[in-house]
Amino acid sequence: MTGCTGTCRPGKRGGQGLVEFSLVAVMTVIMLLFVVEMGRALLVYTTVANAARAGVRYATVHGSTRAVGAAANDASGPGSNPAQVLTVVKNFASAGALTTSLLVINVTYPGGSNAPGQSVNITVVYPYDPLTTYFSKTLRLGSASQGIIIY
């Protein structure tokens, strides 16, 4: 007797471990890429949302009671896309490693003025460029924020 009870095959070579490892390794790499891509997309979205909020905060605090000029503490409007608000949004977005030239920023004053009690709306959109080509390159991440001018 050789000690085999019917489960041993003399000519078979082991390869099952290699096949299982390759399947699990491919799925693990795909899952890691997905986690990295979603984390990066969340970082970009959070930066865009916070940039919109920072722009609204600047516009609400720098309303009509400030003197109009070119300094950073001047009034914020009432025209469409005032330069001071755009600068604040771009500066905030650049801290999150976004390309500020790709930002689409829209600042509007629905009431037509920047007087206290009037509202200001800011919309910021950024074209998200994924690291992997699996995701669509046309994904645009955006956020809108609204505030009431208090000064």
C-alpha positions, 0 to 999 in steps of 0.5 A: 500500500502506498498510503493514498486512499483515492484522493491522490493523483500521481500526475497532477501538479498544484496550480490552484493557489496561483489562480486564486492569488491572481483573482484575489490580487486583481480584485484587491487592486481594483478595490484600492483604486476605487477607494483612492479615486473616491477619496480624491473625488470627495476631497475635490468636492469638499474643496469646491463646497468650502470655496463657495461657502468662503466666497459667500461669507466674504460677500455677506461681510463685505456688503454695501457699507464698505468703500468700493475700490480694488483693495481686499476689504472693499465692497463685494458687488453688486455687479455680477462676479465681483473681482474681490469675491472671485479672488477669495473663492480662487484662493480658497480653492487653490489651498485644496490643490485645484487648478483655479483656471478650471473653476467656473464661478458664478456670483449673483445678487438676486435682489439687484444690490448688495445692501444689507438684507439682500441675498448673494448666491455663489455657484462653483463648478470644477471639472473632475479629472480622475486618475483612472480612465475607468470613470468618465472624464466629463464629471463636473463637481459643483456646489452652490451657497447662499447668504444674506448680506449683513453689513 
